[in-house]
Amino acid sequence: MVFPIQILNESKNFFFFSFFLYSTFLFSQENLQLELNILSSRHGTGDLNGISFSSNYIKPIKKNLSYLITIGGSTHQGKNELIYNLNGKDIDGSILYTTSGIQLGFGLDYNLIKIKKHKFNVRLIPFIRYQSTSIPDVSTILYPPITELPLPVIYFEQFRPSETIAAGLESNLIYNLTLFNTVSLNLIASFQFDTNGDTLRGLGIGLVKTFN
């Protein structure tokens, strides 16, 4: 239960910080939107599951075109399962690892279709991402017949840095439904890649508040 609690704590702090940051714009700006999104996402080839989240400041440029500033993050976990028996008792020695990151982006939002309360938007967002991972490049498990020890021995090798900074591009396809006069709901499909070779894809929801 440690990992879900960690995610909730990180997400709560992130959204509080985002609300404080973007609220400074609200007294001097008009016709803007404040958006909070959360997605169920996969990192890499799909073996790392977790969440992605973002807070966006959106300002119209033209009738169907807006720019946005986004602060987002993600956290994903994986496991190499290892169960062994010691003195007649099953021991869980599974290897747990986590990859998390935070990113800052500036992009464009284009409204493709608008029919009454329904909108379909596409976004392209170049970003800079900081990421930290605990995944080793090589992990080898040596079992008792080899080591003559009563339990497995795990050997790790790390060739690449565990902390990286990369540039990337995020794309979003968004369905937006107006719920109230100034509040709407997002349904989001997202995909991104960066120069570190990492990819993220996810599906999620968001809330949008419009300030006129």
Protein Blocks (a to p, Z undefined) as FASTA:
>chain_A
ZZmmmmmmmmmmmmmmmmmmmmmmmmmcghiacddddddddehjhpagcddddddddddf
blmlccddddddddddddddddddeehiacdfbdcdddddddddddddddfbachjaccd
ddddddddddddfbdfbdcdddfklnopabdcdddddfbdfbdcdddddddddddddfbl
mbccdddddddddfkopacdddddddddddZZ
